[in-house]
Amino acid sequence: MRLTEQQVRSLYGQDVQDRSGAKIGTVAQVWADPAGEATWVSVKTGVMGHHESMAPLAGAGMAEGRLRVPYDKATVRSAPAVESGTEAPLGADQLAQLYRHYQLQQQEQPQRRPGAPEMTRSEERLRVGTQSEPAGKARLSKHVVTEDVHTTVPVEHDEVRVVREPITAANRGDARPDIRDEQREMELRAERAVVSKDQVPVERVRLNKDEIVENEPIDAQVRRERVDADVPEPARRRR
């Protein structure tokens, strides 16, 4: 997988997927061969503490800002690892272990041309990662509050009305003249509102946590060296 300089820089912090599309972790560091070609990345999986699993870029591809490698998640997570933040180049033994783990044919390192004057041009690479830190606590608290409730309830009560009927020839047989003091009673009933309270469950409340991934812009400055060749005009190569 040949990557441009811009693509190499964009690898840092990008998601790494296995061949089925499952997320393995994120790119932490990038290694290049002596020719400057990006060949290996370390993957921060979150399960190895201060170590990062190594994965080859051979056969990998970029899609929608994600790096997909042609291996399953278990193979990458069980690969030889490096310490987080290391700046040491990969040693011969490390490379041999990696090629054996991924069953790749180890490539010979390109040789420099003898006798030709040369210098090494260096530049700073921006290494962007993430660090988990506390962002506060979410709590559920239950408090008792009092609120006024206004409602109505129908109540019944007896009301008394006096009915007077004149004595006529039709009902005179039921009436007997009897002049004396007399008292009759009728029992009256009335309903009154009675209030009682029941405690009933009405709602279950819980806290759920979702992991949200956002792209946070990073602005930084990096230094690089520029090599200029000062060649006399007669010695310049003509095209």
Secondary structure, 3 states (H helix, E strand, C coil): CCCCHHHHHHHCCCEEECCCCCEEEEEEEEEECCCCCEEEEEEECCCCCCEEEEEECCCCEEECCEEECCCCHHHHHCCCEEECCCCCCCCHHHHHHHHHHCCCCCCCCCCCCCCCCCCCCCECCCCCCCCCCCCCCCCCCCCCCCCCCCCCCCCCECCCCCCCCCCCCCCHHHCCCCCCCCCCCCCCCECCCCCCCCCCCCCCCCCCCCCCCCCCCCCCCCCECCCCCCCCHHHCCCC
